[in-house]
């Protein structure tokens, strides 16, 4: 049976949010399979990790300019950066189970055994005390938007530490829930949207309903929900970017299916495909025990899918449009 996303989301939110004490249940990286993939030891009491976002990708894949270009623009770093360093904090629950996720599933179930209760104020204090701290703070998960308070409280903590002009805040969203609108007040949403040094990336987990369900274990109709959440996020004034994963066990009609996906993105805004970076799915330590024959096939089929993505963009946009920096693409 597919995941009951609405029910599971509500359950996880209850387990990982303490509004009264302004605390979030955050993933501990120490002792996890994910820790084996870290190039630098975990920090901030085992809750933070260093990630290097690199522009260069595999042959055939578009370069990954996120969050490099938005961060460089806001921070005035200048030039074309090939990589940027970030500190990543992961909340402890996710409402979907993507087989390719680099986070062990036992770190996605809001288990106190593998997590720690902490306020974002305390976590940002730990970050501020780091020597040579990264310029980018990345709120990840899990699914950060199960606890949208995490972004709000991080913004306030950065202001309290005098870091609101000195670092760039970036967060992930799997485009599943409406908690940004239903759990935060209008004033809270306005505070997030107007925070200059913040942008959000929403990840489309597939390019049609079947690939989405294959990737997430969620019901196919939640694929449509992703477009609704992206549309509403842009309309609300959030500075949105996008990722997309193209793994699927079915290679039939990829040209038509990808064309339809890009059509739907352009129904939100004509330029939206230019703000989206396809992500190559790769194997990490936590994923090795999950991979089956259909997943191995999907790793190869994604190469055909990204080739068609590249073709679709080439016939819909000029060379100049495709060459512009991703942070300069206008959506509003």
Secondary structure, DSSP 8 states (H G I E B T S, - for coil): --B-HHHHHHHHHHHHEETTTTEEEEE--TTSGGGGG-SS--BTTTTEEEEEEES---TTS----TTHHHHHHHHT--S--SEEEEEEEEBSB-SS--TT-SS-GGGSB--GGGEEEEEHHHHHHHHHTSTT--SEEEEESS-GGGGTHHHHHHHHHHHHTT-TTTSEEEEEE-S---HHHHTS-HHHHHHHHT-TTEEEEEEEE-SSHHHHHHHH-B-TTHHHHHHHHHHHHHHTT--EEEEEE---S--TTHHHHHHHHHHHHHHH-TTGGGGEEEE-----GGGTTT--HHHHHHHHHHHHHHHHHHHHHHHHS-HHHHHS-GGG----
